[in-house]
Amino acid sequence: MSEVIVVGAGPTGLLLAGDLAEAGIAVTVLERRDGTISNLSRAFGVHARTLEQLDARGLADQLVPMGAVLSHVRLFERVKIDLSTLPSRFPYLLITPQYNVEHLLLERALKAGAEIVYDAEVLEVGQDAGGVTVTTAQGVHRAAYVVGADGYHSAVRSALGQPFPGKSVLKSIMLADVKVAEQPAELLTVNGVGDAFAFVAPFGDGYYRIFAWDRRHSVPDGAPLDLEEVRDVARRALGTDFGMHDARWLSRFHSDERQVPHYRIGRVFLAGDAAHVHSPAGGQGMNTGLQDAANLGWKLAAVLGGAPDALLDTYHAERHPVGRSVLRSSGAIIRAAMIESAAGQALRGFAASRALSIPKVREKVTGQLSGIGYHYPAPHGAHELTGSRAADVPLAGGGRLYEALRERRFVLLGDAGITGREDRIKVVTPAAPGGPATLVRPDGYVGWAGTDTTTLHRALDTLVGSGRP
């Protein structure tokens, strides 16, 4: 019997499955698709914090050469968001299609021992005090915990009767993958003029991804779409259609803003688009789901290894506010793009430029967009570092913190005099002396910091557990 069942073999489900399998947890992934990784995916960008998570799994250096590096994002012609100053090994947005990320995560999960079952559409989910039963057309599966990472139309969420409150923000968004005769001056080009919005980014394989929206023409998602309609909206929004031709994919979709009230329902968890969906503005959808998985995986492994069950409640406590923040920030971008009047558009650019000239505002905006600025809530009286993202510091004798995290263990920076639990904790020495001892969680956030070994041992009991039950 599996200890954890993950429903959905997209990026969120695959990162989670790989983390669990590397931690020695028996994990099965149920996927309704036939196993083909489509090259027609909506997600296109990987932000700095996600690259750091992939670095902690030994995958970032494989992914970066597969894309194009974007050191700044320009919105609405005059608004420039500079990512080059991010305090990260990856001070940029990587433009690369979702299928590249998915392929690397699939290889890792399989190598670690995760079982993936395709053509396994979930029909029913039921739970009791001892575990969760998942029924598919192929049969019945049982596990201690289940994670629904099965997207917007989540069968797990529906089976549990969970609401998905929110609303549609934009209807009839056009999506096209095309070749162009004229390369855009900016690697990522975005603009809105009130009745038209367009976004252009390269895939790196000769094709460009186009998002286009026309306020004057709202039709159902299934309505026919031809390239001339996309060209027309791009010309109105961007001043040119870049000579688009040879479309390999044309589609319509609608953009919703929705979030489940609870990420944990007993022994079942929701992650990624099954838990939250929002505007594509900012390219944060796939990234937020991958961060969900990174947060939840080590907690499931810890509880299955003897840590208190209450640790699993912190998944909702830490990730639900982040999902809400992403929903609001991406929604703000898309609403700004929808401003109709010329005066409003001019004010939009002026106000945004002025705000970004203030260092604290600029730091907050880039921190939220890149994902490196989020700080999880800490227990009362905890050291100020607790809950913050751990910087990738160099280590004495060579190497970096995020290389040490590749063992999927906690990393203790500094000698705090602990003994035991070596299978779960790796003790290292930072190259630069000074500062408190710091316990870094497997997801790269600080779980404890200080000098008091009594509080350290309490933190270890809560976060790590004492051993396999």
N, C-alpha and C positions, 0 to 999 in steps of 0.2 A: 504494500500500500504506500502511496506517496504521502509525504508529510505535508507538502504544499502543492496545490493545483493552481496554476496560472492560466486564466482564460484569455487568449489573445497573444499571437506571436508577432505583434508589431514591435517597434523599438522599446516601448515601456515594458512589455511582457518579457522580451528577450533579455534586457539588461537585468531585470529582476531574477529571471530563471538562472542566468549565469552566475549572479551573486550567490544565490542559494546553493547551487550545485558546487561552486568552489568552496563554500562553507561546509560541505559534507551533508547537505540536506537533500533528501530524495524529493525531486520536483518533477512534475509532469505538466507540460504545456498543451492545452487543448485549443486548436485553431480550426475555424470553420472553413478557411480557404484550403486550396489543394497543395500548398507549399511553394507556389511560384512567387518570387519576389518581383512585384511589378516595378517597371521603371517610370510609371505614370503616377507619381506621388505628389501630394500637395506641399509637404514640408521641404524646405530648401536651405535653411540656415542653422548653424550650430554655434551657439554663443559661448563666451569664455568659460563660464562656470561648468557648462556641460563638457567642454573640452578638458577641463580639469578633472571631472569625474571619469572621463574616458582615459585620461592619463593615469589615474589611479588604478586602472584596469589594463594598462599596457596597450591601449588601442589608439590613443590620440596621434602618435607619430605615424601610424599607418593611415589615419583618416585625412590628416592635413594635406598631404600631397594630392589627394583626390579632389580638392576644391580650390576655390579662389579666395584669397585673403582680402578682407575689406576692413581698413583701419578707421573708416568713418562712415556714418550714415547721413545722407542728406534728405531732408523732408521738406516738401513745399518750397523748393527752389532755394530759399535763403536760410533755412534752418539746418545747421550742421552739428551732428553729435559725434564728437571725437572719441574713439575707443582706444587710441594708441597710448593713452596715459593710464589705462587700467593696470592696477598692481597685480598682474598675472603673467604667467608664462605665455599666455595666449591673448594679447591685447588687441583683439580683432573679432569680427564676425566671419566665420568660415562659410562661404557659399558652396554648398554641396547637396545633392539630392538625398532625400530620406533613404533611398534604397542602398546607398553606400554605407550609411550608419547601420541599417538593418542587417546587411550582409556580414559586417564585422561582428555584430552582437550575436548573430545566429551561429557563426563559426565558434565563437567563444563558448556559448551555452552548450553546444553539442560536445565540444572538446572536454568541458567540465563534467559531462555526464547527465545533463538534463535530457529527459525524454520528451519528444515533440510528436503529438498525434494530430495529423491533418484530417480534413473532412470531418471534423468533430464539432458539429453545431450543438450548442448547449440548448437543451429543452427545459430542464428543471434544475433548481438549486434548493436544497433543503438542509437545514442544520439542526443539531441537537447539542447536548452538553459534551458529547464525545468527539464531534467532528462535523464535517460537511459532506453531503452527497451531491454529486453532479451527474445528471442524466443527459446523455447524448444519444443520437440515433444509433451509435455503435455499441453503446452499453452504459454501464454505471461505474462511476469513479468515486473513490472515497479518500478524504484527506483530513488532517487536523485543521488546516486553514485553506481558504480559497481567496484568490485575488482576481477581481474582474478588471482586466486591462484590455477590454474588447471594444473600445471606441464609443463613438457618439450613440450608436444604436445598441448599447450594451445589453446583451441577453442576461447577464448576471444582475445588473441593476433592475431590469424589468422583472426578473424572476423573484426578486426580493420585494417588489412593490415600492421601490424607492422613487420619490419624486425627483424631477430634474428641472427645478424652477428657473425661469428666465424668459428670454424673448429673442426673436429674430431681429437682427440689427440691419443687415443688408440682404436683400433678396436678389436673385439672378446675377450673382457675380460670375463673370466669364473667366475661364481659365484656359490658357493655350500654351503649348510648347511649340516654338517656332524657330526657324532660322531667320537671320536678319541680313540685309544688304549693308546696313550702316550701323556700326557698333556704337552703343551709347557712350557718352563721354564719362559717365559715372558707372562704376561697377554695379551699383544698385541705384536705380532711378525710380523715384516716387513723387507723384504730385496729384493734387485734387483741385478742381476749379469749380466746385459747387454742383454741377450736374454731371460731372465725369471724374472718375478716379482711375489711375493706372499705376502699375508697379511692374518693373522689368528687372530681371536678374539672370545672370548666366548660369547654366548647368555645368559648364566645363567640358561638355562633349559636343560643342558646336550648336547646341540649342539654347534658347532663352525661355524662361518661364515668364508668362504674362498673366497678371491679374488685372481685370478691367471691370468697371461698374458704371452703369448708365442710369442716372436718376429718372430719365424720361422713358425708359423701356424696361419695365419689370414683368417678367414672364416666369412660368414654372420652371423648376430645375430641368425637367425633361424636354423642354422646348428645343427645337433645332437651333443650331448655332453654326454660322459660317465665319470664315476668317475676316471678311470685309467688315463685319460688325465690330470685331475686336480692333481692327485697324482704325475705324472711325472714332471709337472711344479714346484710343491712344493718341490720335492726332489732336483731339480736343483737350485732353488732360496734359499731354507732354509736348505738344507742338509738332510732333512727328510720329510716324508709325515705324520708323527705322527700316522700312522696306521689308516688312514681315512676309515670309513665304514658307512653303513646305511644312505646314502644321502637322505634327505627328499625333497631336491630341487636342481636342476641343471639348469643353464641358462647361456646364453651369452648376453652381451650388449656391447655397445660402449660408450666411454667417450668423451664428447664434451666440448669445451670451448666457450661459447656464452653469450652475454649480449645484452639486448635491449637498444637502444639509449636513450629512455625516459621511466621512470617508471610511469609518469602521461600523459595521453592523454585526455585532457578535463575533463570529469566527470568519466573517467575510469582509474583504476590503475592496475599495474601488480606487483606481489609479488612472492617470492619463485622461484621455478624452471621455472615458466612462465616468469620471468624477467632475470634469470641468471642460467647457469649450468656450472659445472666445474668438474675437476678430483675428484674422491673419496678420494684422498690422503689428510690426515688431518681430515677426517670425518666432514667437515664443511657445507655440503649441507643443511641438515635439520636445523641446527643451524642458518645459515644465513637467511633462510626463516622465521623462528620464530622471529628473530630480526626485519625483515622487518615488520611483522605483529604487533609487539609491538610498532614500531615507527609510523605506519600508523593509528592504531585503535584510539588512544586518539585524534589525529588530526581531523579525521572524526567526532568524537563525539563533539569536540570543535567547529568546523565550523557549524555543525548542531545545536549547542547551541548558535550561535551568534558570534563566532570568525571570523576574516577576512578570506576570501577564499584564500588569499595568503599564509596562513599557510600550505595549502596542497601542495604548491610548494616545501616546505622544505623537503617533503618525498623524492623526487628525489635528492635534493641537499645533503641530509645526507646519504641516503642509496646507491645511485649509486656508489660513490667512494669506499664504503665498499665492494660492490659486485665485483668491479674491482680489489680491493686488494686481496680478497679471490681467485679470478680466477688466479691471478698472483702467489700467494704463493703456492696454491695447484698444479698449473702447474709446478712450480720450483721443487717441490718434485718429481713429476712423471717423469720429464725430467732427474733429477739426477738418478732416479732408472733405466732409460733406457741407461745409459752410458755403452758402450760395452767393452772397453778395461780394462784389469786388472790394468794398470797404472792409467787410469782415475778413476776407482773405488777406488783405494787407495788414490788418491788425493782428491776425493769427501769426504771421511771420515775424512781425515786429515784437510782439509779446514773447514769443518763444525764444527769439534771439537774445532779448534782454535777460530773460530768466536764466538762460544757459550761460550768460556771462558772469553769473554769481557762482563762485566756486562750490558752495555747499549744495546748491540746486543742481549744478552740473554733475557733482559726485553722486547725488542721489539718483538722477536720471540714468546715468551710465551704469550705476550699480544695479538698478532694477532691470534695465534692458539686458545687461550681460548676465545677470543672475548672481554676481559675486557680492552684491550689497545686502543680501537678505541675512537676517540674524534671528535665530530661533529663540523663543522664550526660555529663560533660565530659572531654576528654583530660587526661592527667596534666600538671600544671603550668599549666593554663589559669586565666585570671582567674575569680574566684568568681562573676561574673555569667554566665559561659558556660553555656548550657543552661537558663537561667531564662526565664520568661515576660517579655517586654518590656512595660513599662508604657506606656500611651498618653499620652506626654508631649506638651505643646504645643510648637510649633516657632516659631522666630524668623520674623517676617513673617506669622504666621497659620497656621492649620491644625494638624493633629495627626499623630502618627506613623502611626496606623492609616489615616488618609486617604492618607498617602504610600505605604503598602503596597499600595494599590489598583492600582498600576501593575504588580504582580506581579514586582517587582524586589527585590533586597536593598536595604536602606536603611542607610547609614552615618551614624550620629549623630556629628557632629563632623568636623572637617577633619583627616584623617590623612595628607594629602599624596599620595594615590594618583592615578594617571593611567591612562587606558584603562578598558576594560570598562564604559563609560558605558551601554551597552545593557542591562547586567545590574545595575548599582549606581547608586542615587540617593543623592547626598550632601546631607544637610540639617544645619541647625544648631538644636539645642534652644534653646527660649526661655530656660531657666535655665542659665547657664554653670556650668562645673565638672563634675567627673566624667570618667571615661575615655572615649575614643572607643569607640563600640559598633557592631558590625555586626549588624543585625537580619535574620534570615532571613525569607523570604516568608511563613512560617507564624507569625510574631510571636514567635519565640524567639531568644535571643542566640546568635549563632554564634561571636563573638569579641569581646573587650573588652580594652583596654589602651592602651599608648602606644608599644609597640615595632612599628615598621612592618615589620620582618622577619617577625615572627610573624603579622602581618596578611596579608602576601602569601602566606605558607604556607597560612593559613586560606582565602584566596581561591582558591588553586589547588585545594584540597580540596573546597570548597563550591560554587564558582561555575564553575570551568572556565575555559579560556583562549579558547574560541570554538567555533563550530559546526564539527564535524569534516567 
